[in-house]
Amino acid sequence: MAGRIEKRLAELGIVLPSPPSPAANYVPAVLTGSLLVCAGQVSAVPGGEAMKGKLGDVSMEHGQKAARICAINLLAQVKAALGDLDRVKRCVRLGGFINAKPDYAPLPLVMNGASDLMVEIFGDAGRHARTTVGVAQLPNDASVEVEAIFEVA
C-alpha cells in the first residue's frame, strides 16, 4: 500500500524513475543520524539525457523544468536510500547549481522549479534553506543540478 507521500506524488502525476548509479567515485546518499544527505542530481529524464543548455541561451521555463526534474530524481534517490518516503520529516536544504551565462541574473527563479516541488509534495515540511549558484559548466552540459539534505525519522 502506498504511503502518504507516494499518494501525493500520484496526485501530481509524478512517477519516480529508477535512480541512476553514481557517475564517479561517490555514493548517491549518506544517512548520518537523522539526516539524509543526497548527492547532486542533474536534470536527466528517465531513459534519456539531461535537459541541456546554458541559462541565458535557453529559457527560464526550460531551467525551471530542469530543476523540477532534478528534484524528482532526488526523491528517487531518497526512496532508494530509505525505502519509504514517509520517513522524510522535512526538506532541510537544497543546493542548486545553474549552468548559466555570466550575466544571467534570475538564478533564484530557475531554482524555484525544485523548491516549489518540495513544497507541493511535503507542504510546510518542504520549505527549506537554499543556496543557488550560477556555474560555468555542469556534467554533460546539464542545465541544472540540485543536491539536498532531508531530516528523516
Sequence and secondary structure as in RCSB ss.txt:
>XXXX:A:sequence
MAGRIEKRLAELGIVLPSPPSPAANYVPAVLTGSLLVCAGQVSAVPGGEAMKGKLGDVSMEHGQKAARICAINLL
AQVKAALGDLDRVKRCVRLGGFINAKPDYAPLPLVMNGASDLMVEIFGDAGRHARTTVGVAQLPNDASVEVEAIF
EVA
>XXXX:A:secstr
   HHHHHHHHTT         SSSS SEEEETTEEEEEEEE B TTS B B  BTTB HHHHHHHHHHHHHHHH
HHHHHHHS GGGEEEEEEEEEEEEB TT   HHHHHHHHHHHHHHHHGGGG  EEEEEEES  GGGBSEEEEEEE
EE 
